[in-house]
Amino acid sequence: MAGSKYVNSDNLLVLENLSLGYNKTIYSNINANACAAQTIAVVGANGTGKSTLLRSLCGILPYRSGKIELYGKEIKKYKASQLAQVVSFVPSQSPRAKNFSLFDMLATSCYSRTNWIGKIDRQDSVKIEETLVKVGLEGFGKRDISTLSDGEFQRAAIARSLVQDSHIILLDEPTAFLDIANKITITKLLANIAANEKKTIVFSTHDLQLAIKLCDKIWIMGYNGFIQDTPDRLIEKGAFDKIFKDSLLKFDPNLFTFV
């Protein structure tokens, strides 16, 4: 995108003057970028459009105006099979079907590269097993997914995106229903995947402390505008105080939370 201050050879994802919404605009003027090996948290008050943003970034929802570009190509110009190779999406609550093994759940992510009857090859089978090890679920392949704990299932959902082998992984509040220990485990897992697999991880969250400690960048959907930067710079700017409108809460830069 010639002329954009956000574009360079490292940017995989670029948002320019993006406006979100269905029949009406719910959030506008989003300008952001994401590079390989980055972990990015999206934060903001309920109802600002975090989930809508993520769903727009992967093509599930249309956007009102502006641009979303992946590798310099507008998202609207991708075919579904092409888009699946670039970006994947993990919803906040994935359905759990009974009598469906974890291996089979992960195998569904190979649809964009299977043959006409949907059969995966040995290379994908090996990748599934290796990915289970990577997310701490070694030996769980034959387990019925309905029997997994919340933490195990969230790791399984992340594993499915890794098997899809997209360059960008989007997650909608991946720690929302987890206890403290699993919140930390999942957030650290995402950061490690970004660093080690050179993936771009973008996830929405209300766990601001973990986002500040473990993420490379934070996108703030504030009440008076969108801002992106590193956690340290956002703290210096006092940007977190602009998340909530008409709130008596103040961000404590020492505790990394609101008081």
C-alpha positions in Angstrom: 0.0 0.0 0.0 2.0 2.9 -1.3 2.2 5.9 1.0 1.1 4.2 4.2 3.3 4.9 7.2 2.5 1.4 8.6 3.9 -0.7 5.7 7.3 -2.2 5.5 8.7 -5.5 4.4 8.1 -7.1 7.8 4.4 -6.3 8.1 2.1 -9.2 7.5 -1.1 -7.5 8.6 -2.0 -3.8 8.0 -5.2 -2.0 8.9 -5.8 1.4 7.5 -8.7 3.7 8.4 -10.7 0.6 9.3 -14.3 1.0 10.4 -16.2 -1.9 11.9 -19.9 -2.7 12.1 -22.9 -4.5 10.7 -25.8 -2.1 9.7 -24.0 0.8 11.4 -20.4 1.7 12.4 -19.5 0.6 15.9 -15.8 1.6 15.8 -13.7 3.5 13.3 -10.3 5.0 12.4 -8.3 1.8 13.3 -4.8 2.1 12.0 -2.5 -0.8 13.0 0.1 -3.2 11.8 1.5 -6.6 12.9 4.7 -8.4 12.1 6.0 -12.0 12.2 6.9 -13.3 15.7 4.8 -10.7 17.5 2.3 -11.4 20.2 -0.4 -8.7 20.2 -3.2 -8.2 22.8 -6.4 -6.3 21.9 -7.9 -4.6 25.0 -10.9 -2.4 25.5 -14.2 -2.1 27.4 -17.0 -4.5 26.7 -19.0 -3.6 23.5 -16.2 -1.7 21.8 -15.9 -4.2 19.1 -12.9 -6.4 19.9 -14.6 -9.6 18.7 -15.9 -7.8 15.6 -12.4 -6.7 14.8 -11.0 -10.2 15.0 -13.8 -11.6 12.9 -13.3 -8.9 10.3 -9.5 -9.7 10.2 -10.1 -13.3 9.2 -12.9 -12.6 6.7 -15.8 -14.0 8.8 -17.5 -10.5 9.0 -17.5 -7.7 6.4 -16.2 -4.3 7.5 -17.7 -1.0 6.8 -14.8 0.9 5.2 -11.0 1.2 5.1 -8.6 -1.6 4.3 -7.4 -4.9 5.8 -4.3 -6.1 4.0 -2.4 -9.4 4.4 1.0 -9.5 2.7 0.1 -6.3 0.9 -3.1 -7.9 -0.6 -6.5 -6.7 0.4 -8.4 -9.5 2.3 -11.4 -9.2 0.0 -9.3 -10.5 -2.9 -8.4 -13.8 -1.2 -10.2 -17.0 -2.0 -11.3 -19.0 1.0 -8.7 -21.6 0.5 -6.0 -19.0 0.2 -7.1 -17.1 3.3 -7.0 -20.3 5.3 -3.3 -20.6 4.6 -2.7 -17.0 5.9 -5.0 -16.5 8.8 -6.9 -18.7 11.3 -9.4 -17.9 14.0 -10.0 -19.4 17.5 -13.4 -18.3 18.9 -13.9 -17.7 22.6 -16.0 -20.9 22.9 -15.5 -23.7 20.3 -18.2 -26.4 20.2 -17.4 -29.7 21.8 -18.9 -32.6 20.0 -19.2 -36.0 21.8 -17.6 -39.1 20.3 -15.1 -36.9 18.4 -11.4 -37.5 19.1 -8.9 -34.8 19.6 -6.9 -36.1 16.6 -10.0 -35.8 14.4 -10.7 -32.3 15.7 -7.2 -31.2 14.6 -7.5 -33.0 11.3 -10.4 -30.7 10.3 -7.8 -27.9 10.1 -6.2 -29.6 7.1 -9.3 -29.1 4.8 -7.6 -26.5 2.6 -4.9 -29.0 1.5 -6.7 -32.4 1.6 -7.7 -34.4 -1.5 -11.2 -34.4 -2.9 -12.5 -36.8 -0.3 -11.0 -34.9 2.6 -8.4 -37.6 3.6 -5.2 -36.3 5.2 -1.8 -37.6 4.3 0.9 -39.0 6.5 2.7 -35.6 6.7 -0.4 -34.0 8.2 -0.8 -37.0 10.6 2.8 -36.5 11.8 2.2 -32.7 12.1 -0.9 -33.3 14.3 1.1 -35.6 16.7 4.0 -33.1 16.9 1.6 -30.3 17.6 -0.1 -32.1 20.4 3.4 -32.5 22.0 4.0 -28.8 21.4 0.9 -27.6 23.3 1.3 -30.1 26.1 -1.2 -32.7 25.0 1.0 -35.6 24.1 -0.9 -38.9 24.1 -4.3 -37.2 24.0 -5.0 -37.9 20.3 -7.6 -40.6 21.0 -9.3 -38.7 23.8 -12.9 -37.7 23.3 -12.8 -33.9 23.2 -15.9 -33.7 25.4 -13.8 -35.1 28.2 -11.1 -32.4 28.1 -10.9 -29.8 30.8 -11.3 -26.2 29.9 -7.6 -25.6 29.9 -6.9 -28.7 27.8 -9.6 -27.8 25.3 -8.2 -24.3 24.9 -4.8 -25.8 24.2 -6.5 -28.1 21.7 -8.1 -25.1 20.0 -4.7 -23.4 19.7 -3.3 -26.7 18.4 -5.9 -26.8 15.6 -4.7 -23.4 14.4 -1.1 -24.5 14.4 -2.1 -27.6 12.3 -3.8 -25.3 9.9 -0.4 -23.7 9.6 -1.6 -20.2 9.0 0.9 -17.3 9.4 -1.5 -15.3 11.6 -3.5 -16.7 14.5 -6.4 -14.7 15.9 -8.0 -15.7 19.2 -11.1 -14.2 20.8 -10.5 -14.1 24.6 -8.7 -17.4 24.8 -8.3 -17.2 28.6 -11.9 -16.0 29.4 -13.1 -19.1 31.1 -9.9 -20.3 32.7 -8.5 -20.2 36.2 -5.4 -18.1 37.0 -2.9 -21.0 36.4 -4.4 -21.8 33.0 -4.6 -18.1 32.0 -0.9 -17.8 32.6 -0.1 -21.1 30.8 -2.2 -20.2 27.7 -0.8 -16.7 27.5 2.8 -17.9 27.8 2.1 -20.6 25.2 0.9 -18.0 22.7 4.0 -15.9 23.3 6.2 -18.9 22.8 4.5 -19.9 19.6 4.9 -16.4 18.2 8.6 -16.3 19.1 9.5 -19.9 18.2 7.2 -20.5 15.2 7.5 -16.9 13.8 3.7 -16.7 13.9 1.8 -13.5 14.4 -0.6 -13.9 17.4 -3.4 -11.4 17.9 -5.8 -12.1 20.8 -8.5 -10.1 22.7 -8.3 -10.2 26.5 -9.4 -8.5 29.7 -6.2 -9.8 31.5 -4.3 -6.6 31.2 -1.5 -7.6 33.6 -0.6 -10.7 31.5 -0.9 -8.7 28.3 1.6 -6.1 29.6 4.0 -8.6 30.9 4.0 -11.1 27.9 3.0 -9.2 24.8 5.1 -7.3 22.3 2.4 -4.9 21.4 -1.1 -3.9 22.6 -3.9 -2.5 20.5 -6.2 -0.4 22.7 -9.8 0.2 21.5 -10.4 3.2 23.7 -13.5 5.3 24.1 -11.9 8.2 22.4 -9.8 6.4 19.7 -7.6 3.5 18.8 -3.9 3.4 19.7 -1.2 0.8 19.3 2.3 0.6 20.8 4.5 -1.4 23.1 3.3 -1.9 26.7 6.0 0.3 28.1 5.3 3.2 25.8 1.5 2.9 26.4 2.1 3.2 30.1 4.3 6.2 29.6 1.6 7.9 27.5 -1.1 7.1 30.1 -3.0 5.4 27.3 -4.7 2.8 29.5 -6.6 5.5 31.4 -8.5 6.0 28.1 -10.0 2.6 27.9 -13.1 3.3 29.9 -15.4 6.3 29.5 -16.6 8.2 32.6 -14.9 5.7 35.0 -13.4 6.5 38.4 -10.9 3.7 37.8 -7.3 4.7 37.2 -4.5 2.6 35.8 -1.7 1.8 38.3 1.6 1.6 36.3 3.3 -0.4 39.1 0.5 -3.0 39.5 -0.3 -3.1 35.8 -4.0 -2.9 36.6 -6.9 -0.6 37.4 -7.6 0.6 41.0 
